[in-house]
Amino acid sequence: MLTLPNILTLSRIFAVPLLVFLLWKPEPWHYAIAFGLYVLMGITDYFDGYLARAQGAVSKLGVFLDPIADKIMVAAAIVMLISMPGVREAEPLIAGWHVVAALIILLREIAVSGLREFLAQLSVSVPVSKLAKWKTAFQLVSLGAIILSGWVPEHYWVRGVGLFSLWAAAALTLVTGWDYLRVGLKHMD
C-alpha cells in the first residue's frame, strides 16, 4: 500500500501546509522557496503516475489520493495568491478580473469531484481527456509563474505569463467541465 508512487502522492499533500506558510509571508525569499516547492510538487505529480504505471503498481489508494492531492495543491495556491499581497504590490498577485479565472478553476474542481463521486456510485468512469491534461498543464504553469513573480517582481512578464496561462486554464476548465457535466447529465433521472 505504501508504494513509492503513493509516498510521492502523500508527500504532495503533506507539502501543502508548508506551501501555504511560505505564501503567507510576502518576502522574496519566501516566494523563491515556495516556487521551488511548487515545482517539486509538480514533478512528483508527474512521477507518481508514471512510476505506478511503469511498475504495474497502480493502486486504489493512489487512484483515490492523486486527484485529491492535485486539487488541494491547486486550491491552496489559488487561495493564497488571491488573499495575500505581493512583495511590492499592495494587492494580491491574483487580483481584479483575474480572480474570476481563479474562481472558475476552483469551482470546476469542486463540481467535477462531486460529479466523479456520483458517477463512481453508478460504476461510470470518465477518462481524463487530452484537453483536460492541457488544462492541468496551463494551471500548473500559471500558478508556478505567479508564485515566481513574487520572487522577481521587477520582471513583469513573469506575472503576465502566469495570468495569461491562468485565463487559458480557466477557458479549458469550462470546456472540460462541460464534458464531465454532459456525461453526468445522461445518468441523472
C-alpha positions as CSV (number, residue, x, y, z in Angstrom):
1,M,0.0,0.0,0.0
2,L,2.8,2.4,0.7
3,T,4.5,2.1,-2.6
4,L,6.8,4.8,-4.0
5,P,4.1,6.3,-6.2
6,N,1.7,6.6,-3.1
7,I,4.5,8.1,-1.0
8,L,5.1,10.7,-3.7
9,T,1.4,11.5,-3.7
10,L,1.2,11.7,0.1
11,S,4.3,14.0,0.0
12,R,2.3,16.5,-2.1
13,I,-0.5,16.5,0.4
14,F,1.9,17.0,3.4
15,A,3.8,19.7,1.5
16,V,0.7,21.9,1.1
17,P,0.8,23.4,4.6
18,L,4.4,24.4,4.0
19,L,3.4,26.0,0.7
20,V,0.6,28.0,2.4
21,F,3.1,29.1,5.1
22,L,5.6,30.3,2.6
23,L,3.0,32.2,0.5
24,W,1.7,33.8,3.8
25,K,5.0,35.7,4.1
26,P,5.4,38.4,1.5
27,E,9.2,38.3,1.3
28,P,11.1,37.5,-1.9
29,W,12.9,34.5,-0.5
30,H,9.7,33.0,0.8
31,Y,8.4,33.2,-2.8
32,A,11.6,31.6,-4.0
33,I,11.3,28.7,-1.7
34,A,7.5,28.4,-2.4
35,F,8.3,28.3,-6.2
36,G,10.9,25.6,-5.6
37,L,8.5,23.6,-3.5
38,Y,5.7,24.1,-6.1
39,V,7.9,22.8,-8.9
40,L,8.9,19.8,-6.8
41,M,5.2,19.1,-6.1
42,G,4.5,19.3,-9.8
43,I,7.4,16.9,-10.6
44,T,6.1,14.4,-8.0
45,D,2.7,14.7,-9.6
46,Y,4.2,13.5,-12.9
47,F,6.3,10.8,-11.5
48,D,3.8,9.2,-9.1
49,G,1.6,8.3,-12.1
50,Y,4.5,7.4,-14.3
51,L,6.0,5.1,-11.8
52,A,2.7,3.5,-10.8
53,R,2.0,2.6,-14.5
54,A,5.6,1.6,-15.3
55,Q,5.9,-0.6,-12.2
56,G,2.4,-2.0,-12.5
57,A,1.7,-0.6,-9.1
58,V,-1.5,1.3,-9.8
59,S,-3.4,1.0,-6.5
60,K,-6.9,2.0,-5.4
61,L,-5.3,4.3,-2.8
62,G,-3.2,6.0,-5.4
63,V,-6.2,6.4,-7.7
64,F,-8.1,7.9,-4.8
65,L,-5.3,10.2,-3.4
66,D,-3.8,11.6,-6.7
67,P,-6.7,13.8,-7.7
68,I,-7.2,14.9,-4.1
69,A,-3.5,15.9,-3.8
70,D,-3.8,17.8,-7.1
71,K,-6.9,19.7,-6.0
72,I,-5.6,20.5,-2.6
73,M,-2.3,21.9,-4.1
74,V,-4.1,24.0,-6.7
75,A,-6.8,25.3,-4.3
76,A,-4.3,26.2,-1.6
77,A,-2.1,28.1,-4.1
78,I,-5.1,29.9,-5.6
79,V,-6.5,30.9,-2.2
80,M,-3.1,32.2,-1.0
81,L,-2.4,34.1,-4.3
82,I,-5.8,35.7,-4.1
83,S,-5.6,36.7,-0.5
84,M,-2.0,37.8,0.2
85,P,-0.3,40.9,-1.3
86,G,2.8,40.6,-3.3
87,V,6.2,41.8,-2.2
88,R,6.0,45.2,-3.8
89,E,2.3,45.3,-4.6
90,A,-0.5,46.5,-2.3
91,E,-2.8,44.0,-3.9
92,P,-2.6,40.2,-4.2
93,L,-0.8,38.6,-7.1
94,I,-4.1,37.4,-8.4
95,A,-6.4,40.4,-8.2
96,G,-9.2,42.2,-10.1
97,W,-10.8,40.3,-13.0
98,H,-8.1,37.6,-12.8
99,V,-9.9,36.4,-9.6
100,V,-12.8,35.3,-12.0
101,A,-10.4,32.9,-13.8
102,A,-9.2,31.5,-10.5
103,L,-12.7,31.0,-9.2
104,I,-13.7,29.2,-12.4
105,I,-10.9,26.8,-11.8
106,L,-11.8,26.3,-8.2
107,L,-15.5,25.8,-8.8
108,R,-14.9,23.4,-11.6
109,E,-12.5,21.3,-9.4
110,I,-15.2,21.1,-6.7
111,A,-18.0,20.3,-9.2
112,V,-16.1,17.7,-11.1
113,S,-15.1,16.0,-7.8
114,G,-18.7,15.7,-6.8
115,L,-19.7,14.5,-10.3
116,R,-17.0,11.9,-10.3
117,E,-18.2,10.6,-6.9
118,F,-21.7,10.4,-8.2
119,L,-20.7,8.6,-11.4
120,A,-18.4,6.2,-9.5
121,Q,-21.5,5.1,-7.5
122,L,-23.1,4.2,-10.9
123,S,-19.9,2.5,-12.0
124,V,-19.4,5.0,-14.7
125,S,-15.9,6.0,-15.5
126,V,-14.9,9.2,-17.3
127,P,-11.4,9.0,-18.6
128,V,-9.2,12.1,-18.5
129,S,-9.1,13.7,-21.9
130,K,-6.1,15.2,-23.6
131,L,-7.8,18.6,-23.3
132,A,-8.0,18.0,-19.5
133,K,-4.3,17.3,-19.5
134,W,-3.7,20.6,-21.3
135,K,-5.9,22.3,-18.7
136,T,-3.8,20.9,-15.9
137,A,-0.5,21.9,-17.7
138,F,-1.8,25.5,-18.1
139,Q,-3.0,25.5,-14.5
140,L,0.4,24.3,-13.2
141,V,2.4,26.8,-15.3
142,S,0.1,29.7,-14.4
143,L,0.3,29.2,-10.6
144,G,4.0,28.5,-10.8
145,A,4.7,31.7,-12.8
146,I,2.6,33.7,-10.5
147,I,4.4,32.4,-7.4
148,L,7.7,33.0,-9.3
149,S,6.6,36.6,-9.9
150,G,6.5,37.2,-6.2
151,W,10.2,36.3,-6.1
152,V,11.1,38.5,-9.1
153,P,8.5,41.3,-9.1
154,E,10.7,43.5,-11.3
155,H,10.2,41.0,-14.2
156,Y,6.6,41.9,-15.0
157,W,6.4,39.5,-17.9
158,V,6.6,36.5,-15.5
159,R,3.4,37.5,-13.8
160,G,1.9,38.3,-17.3
161,V,2.7,34.7,-18.4
162,G,1.1,33.4,-15.2
163,L,-2.1,35.5,-15.7
164,F,-2.3,34.6,-19.4
165,S,-1.9,30.9,-18.5
166,L,-4.5,31.3,-15.8
167,W,-7.1,32.5,-18.3
168,A,-6.1,29.7,-20.7
169,A,-6.6,27.2,-17.9
170,A,-9.9,28.8,-17.0
171,A,-11.1,28.5,-20.6
172,L,-10.1,24.9,-20.8
173,T,-11.6,24.3,-17.4
174,L,-15.0,25.4,-18.8
175,V,-14.7,23.1,-21.8
176,T,-13.6,20.0,-19.9
177,G,-16.1,20.8,-17.0
178,W,-18.9,20.8,-19.6
179,D,-17.7,17.4,-20.9
180,Y,-17.9,15.9,-17.5
181,L,-21.3,17.5,-16.9
182,R,-22.7,16.2,-20.2
183,V,-21.7,12.6,-19.2
184,G,-23.2,13.1,-15.7
185,L,-26.5,14.5,-17.0
186,K,-27.0,11.3,-19.1
187,H,-27.1,9.3,-15.9
188,M,-29.3,11.6,-13.8
189,D,-33.0,10.8,-13.7
